Amino acid sequence: MAGKEVVVIGAGFGGMAAAGLLARKGFDVTVLEKNSQPGGRGQVWKKDGFLYDMGPSWYLMPEVFERFFSHFGRKPEELYTLQRLDPHYRVFFGSGKKMDVLSDLKDNYKLFESMEKGGSDGLKRYLESASYQYKVAMEQFIYKEYRTIFDFMNRKLVFEGTKLHIFESLDRYAKRFIKDKDLRKILEYNIVFLGGTPNDSPALYALMSHVDFNLGVWYPMGGFGELARAFMNVAKDAGVKFVFDAPAERILVENGKASGVRAKGRNYRADSVVVNADYAWAEMNLLDENSRTYNERYWKKKAIAPSCLLMYIGLDKRMEGLNHHNLFLSSNWDEHFDTIFKRPRWPDDPSYYVCCPSKTDPSVAPEGCENLFFLVPVAPGLADDEQIRDKYYDKILTHLEKLTGERIREHVIVKRIFAHSDFTSEYNAYKGTALGLAHTLMQTAVFRPSHYSKKVKGLYYTGHYTHPGIGVPMVVISSEILAEEIAKG
Ligand SMILES: Cc1cc2nc3c(=O)[nH]c(=O)nc-3n(C[C@H](O)[C@H](O)[C@H](O)COP(=O)(O)OP(=O)(O)OC[C@H]3O[C@@H](n4cnc5c(N)ncnc54)[C@H](O)[C@@H]3O)c2cc1C
């Protein structure tokens, strides 16, 4: 296969995984990245001794990373230090209740029982079903390329589909096991990170509770920047060349075939081009209309995943009331979903997430200080001017001060707010989406945008818009599938 040149546009986890795997298969690979560091949405920001993971902070599904690095003859523990978090996370409810989800399952059964009679048994049964869903999904559906509807709608899926609860909503399904509304939120919160809602996402995604409760919540010491460096280094060892500060300006097409990429005024020749950059943006901005697989109308009709208002805050003191991961799940949780998916607007009473990695990792904040990362999921495509940012900074800090009973505002020594327009300028995100394409039933597997261009030979796509979807493990799998297909020729 040597001699076959591939250019990958984007050094997100998806792009680096594809590049490394193709290089291992003998391709001559160059990655062009618009920004100056690897990791894409998982890049880092450093300021005055604080180190922020700008995007992902939950290291989930460790087996996916083990499998990925094994293709290079490596193990994660040779590349970075992983720590299992305990508690996994702290949850604050709008009702005023607070609880820690722990790494020991038996403790979690007790916790559920303390809040609902029969809650222990409900959780046990829910997790048994979730782990079955996970096993079947991983073995049969996730690591698989879907070219046609027939690949998807085969007898197996129709048979397993009922058992996997593909045709039922997550919320309806979870209600069968747990009645308490707050407890049910613990079974459903992670669907937000897949860009969906409990009412509109298939109950198949209950498998995320297996990921959470059974596989554990982990943290790479040094943060996701360490993970990004590990991906880049294994790719480099396999021969991949990285060019940073090199935004692709055009995908070159000759006689219906990809022939290279123009960046920084130079043409990078290629036999194949892999796009890891935002799918919608790349099609609309790097290709002529007749070379696009999907037109603007297609993207307008799609359920685009949420954007986020992010706040990177450094405090000159420690906080007592927070854990490493903290979720605030508002009583107006349904209304918040409504503002994201049904009637797009800024939420009045948002649910939000606070990461405080300095609880685990002293390298991310100066001594005696605290590193805080706030994430408020919001609808894509909203205006996010200074006034709005200031309003939410105020709203969220006031809320957290009340919740923890600790003063925060006058201790802020680092502050950066990041929202829609930053996602667009930093990553070329369509409508400022943080996460790509939502996981509705009609945007699952074969219904996600294709790994292949249907118009240009030798042009491919990987990352969070494609199958299997959103999240670092998923984009790594997307690239494993793609690299296999490209190598087959
Ligand atoms: C705030 C936030 C929190 C998250 N939390 C988690 C979490 O806890 N756990 C988890 O697993 N996942 C999480 N995710 C999701 C996860 O980060 C993404 O699904 C994943 O990183 C997407 O990877 P990707 O390679 O598909 O795309 P990206 O990371 O977006 O990479 C695409 C790359 O293409 C580059 N690019 C764009 N245009 C061009 C161009 N013209 N030329 C060259 N390069 C270009 C971009 O700069 C970028 O580097 C989170 C995401 C966000 C935003």
The ligand as an SDF file (V2000), in Angstrom:
LIG
                    3D

 53 58  0  0  0  0  0  0  0  0999 V2000
  -17.4940   21.0250   25.6300 C   0  0  0  0  0  0  0  0  0  0  0  0
  -17.4130   19.6010   25.1980 C   0  0  0  0  0  0  0  0  0  0  0  0
  -17.3990   18.5900   26.1440 C   0  0  0  0  0  0  0  0  0  0  0  0
  -17.3030   17.2560   25.7460 C   0  0  0  0  0  0  0  0  0  0  0  0
  -17.2010   16.2890   26.6910 N   0  0  0  0  0  0  0  0  0  0  0  0
  -16.9080   15.0160   26.3170 C   0  0  0  0  0  0  0  0  0  0  0  0
  -16.5090   14.0570   27.2850 C   0  0  0  0  0  0  0  0  0  0  0  0
  -16.4540   14.3650   28.4750 O   0  0  0  0  0  0  0  0  0  0  0  0
  -16.1690   12.8130   26.8580 N   0  0  0  0  0  0  0  0  0  0  0  0
  -16.1870   12.4730   25.5340 C   0  0  0  0  0  0  0  0  0  0  0  0
  -15.8510   11.3340   25.1820 O   0  0  0  0  0  0  0  0  0  0  0  0
  -16.5530   13.3780   24.5840 N   0  0  0  0  0  0  0  0  0  0  0  0
  -16.8830   14.6440   24.9430 C   0  0  0  0  0  0  0  0  0  0  0  0
  -17.1730   15.5870   24.0040 N   0  0  0  0  0  0  0  0  0  0  0  0
  -17.3140   15.1760   22.6070 C   0  0  0  0  0  0  0  0  0  0  0  0
  -15.9690   14.9590   21.9470 C   0  0  0  0  0  0  0  0  0  0  0  0
  -15.0720   15.9490   22.3470 O   0  0  0  0  0  0  0  0  0  0  0  0
  -16.1380   14.9910   20.4390 C   0  0  0  0  0  0  0  0  0  0  0  0
  -17.1590   14.1080   20.0300 O   0  0  0  0  0  0  0  0  0  0  0  0
  -14.8600   14.6080   19.7170 C   0  0  0  0  0  0  0  0  0  0  0  0
  -13.7260   15.2050   20.3010 O   0  0  0  0  0  0  0  0  0  0  0  0
  -14.9890   15.0270   18.2610 C   0  0  0  0  0  0  0  0  0  0  0  0
  -13.8270   14.6450   17.5940 O   0  0  0  0  0  0  0  0  0  0  0  0
  -13.6810   14.8300   16.0200 P   0  0  0  0  0  0  0  0  0  0  0  0
  -12.3260   14.3500   15.6810 O   0  0  0  0  0  0  0  0  0  0  0  0
  -14.8320   14.2430   15.3060 O   0  0  0  0  0  0  0  0  0  0  0  0
  -13.8330   16.4150   15.7440 O   0  0  0  0  0  0  0  0  0  0  0  0
  -13.0400   17.6710   16.2670 P   0  0  0  0  0  0  0  0  0  0  0  0
  -12.5140   17.4630   17.6190 O   0  0  0  0  0  0  0  0  0  0  0  0
  -13.9130   18.8360   16.0550 O   0  0  0  0  0  0  0  0  0  0  0  0
  -11.7910   17.7730   15.2640 O   0  0  0  0  0  0  0  0  0  0  0  0
  -11.8970   18.3670   14.0100 C   0  0  0  0  0  0  0  0  0  0  0  0
  -10.6190   19.1210   13.7310 C   0  0  0  0  0  0  0  0  0  0  0  0
  -10.6950   19.6830   12.4180 O   0  0  0  0  0  0  0  0  0  0  0  0
  -10.0590   20.9500   12.4580 C   0  0  0  0  0  0  0  0  0  0  0  0
  -10.4760   21.7500   11.3150 N   0  0  0  0  0  0  0  0  0  0  0  0
  -11.6560   22.3770   11.0940 C   0  0  0  0  0  0  0  0  0  0  0  0
  -11.6180   23.0150    9.9080 N   0  0  0  0  0  0  0  0  0  0  0  0
  -10.4040   22.7710    9.3730 C   0  0  0  0  0  0  0  0  0  0  0  0
   -9.7780   23.1600    8.1530 C   0  0  0  0  0  0  0  0  0  0  0  0
  -10.3730   23.9250    7.2390 N   0  0  0  0  0  0  0  0  0  0  0  0
   -8.5050   22.7340    7.9170 N   0  0  0  0  0  0  0  0  0  0  0  0
   -7.8390   21.9680    8.8340 C   0  0  0  0  0  0  0  0  0  0  0  0
   -8.3860   21.5870    9.9900 N   0  0  0  0  0  0  0  0  0  0  0  0
   -9.6640   21.9690   10.2470 C   0  0  0  0  0  0  0  0  0  0  0  0
  -10.5060   21.5170   13.7910 C   0  0  0  0  0  0  0  0  0  0  0  0
   -9.6820   22.5930   14.1870 O   0  0  0  0  0  0  0  0  0  0  0  0
  -10.3730   20.2930   14.6780 C   0  0  0  0  0  0  0  0  0  0  0  0
   -9.0790   20.2020   15.2030 O   0  0  0  0  0  0  0  0  0  0  0  0
  -17.2590   16.9340   24.3630 C   0  0  0  0  0  0  0  0  0  0  0  0
  -17.2810   17.9510   23.4090 C   0  0  0  0  0  0  0  0  0  0  0  0
  -17.3410   19.2730   23.8130 C   0  0  0  0  0  0  0  0  0  0  0  0
  -17.3120   20.3600   22.7910 C   0  0  0  0  0  0  0  0  0  0  0  0
  1  2  1  0
  2  3  1  0
  2 52  2  0
  3  4  2  0
  4  5  1  0
  4 50  1  0
  5  6  2  0
  6  7  1  0
  6 13  1  0
  7  8  2  0
  7  9  1  0
  9 10  1  0
 10 11  2  0
 10 12  1  0
 12 13  2  0
 13 14  1  0
 14 15  1  0
 14 50  1  0
 15 16  1  0
 16 17  1  0
 16 18  1  0
 18 19  1  0
 18 20  1  0
 20 21  1  0
 20 22  1  0
 22 23  1  0
 23 24  1  0
 24 25  2  0
 24 26  1  0
 24 27  1  0
 27 28  1  0
 28 29  2  0
 28 30  1  0
 28 31  1  0
 31 32  1  0
 32 33  1  0
 33 34  1  0
 33 48  1  0
 34 35  1  0
 35 36  1  0
 35 46  1  0
 36 37  1  0
 36 45  1  0
 37 38  2  0
 38 39  1  0
 39 40  1  0
 39 45  2  0
 40 41  1  0
 40 42  2  0
 42 43  1  0
 43 44  2  0
 44 45  1  0
 46 47  1  0
 46 48  1  0
 48 49  1  0
 50 51  2  0
 51 52  1  0
 52 53  1  0
M  END
$$$$
